Amino acid sequence: QYILSKPTSKQKSVQKLMFGHLIDSTKDNLTKSVEAQEGISQIINQSTQSAETLSQKYFDIKARKEELAKEVKAKREKIMENYKGTEKNYDQIQEETFQNFTELSQRLQTMQEIVGKCEELS
C-alpha cells in the first residue's frame, strides 16, 4: 500500500521527478515503519516488565496464602486439642438452637394465655 511502483513516463525529466517522489515516499514509509517497530519494542519491554511484576506478586501472595493456611490449621488443631466437649458440627448446633427457640416460643405463648385468663377473671 505504501510502496509505489516505478515511474512509467517516457520523458526523462518526468521520470526523474516521479522517481524522486518515489524515493521520498519510500523513505517516509520506511521511517514510519521503523518508528512503529521501535514503539512496538518499547511496548513489549514494558509488557514484559509488567508480566514479571505480576508473576512475582502472584507467587508472593500464593506463598503467603499457604503460610496462613498452615497457621489456621495449626490453630484449629490446638483448639480441638483443648476443647473438652463433644464435637458438634454447625448443623447440630443450629438444630439445637432452633429447638430451644421453639420451646421458648411455646412457653411464652402459654404464659400469654395464662395472663389473658387471669385478666378475664379479674
MODELLER restraints for C-alpha pairs under 7 A, 6 or more apart:
rsr = mdl.restraints
at = mdl.atoms
rsr.add(forms.Gaussian(group=physical.xy_distance, feature=features.Distance(at['CA:2:A'], at['CA:29:A']), mean=6.40, stdev=0.5))
rsr.add(forms.Gaussian(group=physical.xy_distance, feature=features.Distance(at['CA:3:A'], at['CA:26:A']), mean=6.12, stdev=0.5))
rsr.add(forms.Gaussian(group=physical.xy_distance, feature=features.Distance(at['CA:4:A'], at['CA:22:A']), mean=6.23, stdev=0.5))
rsr.add(forms.Gaussian(group=physical.xy_distance, feature=features.Distance(at['CA:6:A'], at['CA:19:A']), mean=6.87, stdev=0.5))
rsr.add(forms.Gaussian(group=physical.xy_distance, feature=features.Distance(at['CA:7:A'], at['CA:15:A']), mean=5.70, stdev=0.5))
rsr.add(forms.Gaussian(group=physical.xy_distance, feature=features.Distance(at['CA:7:A'], at['CA:18:A']), mean=5.69, stdev=0.5))
rsr.add(forms.Gaussian(group=physical.xy_distance, feature=features.Distance(at['CA:7:A'], at['CA:19:A']), mean=6.04, stdev=0.5))
rsr.add(forms.Gaussian(group=physical.xy_distance, feature=features.Distance(at['CA:9:A'], at['CA:15:A']), mean=5.80, stdev=0.5))
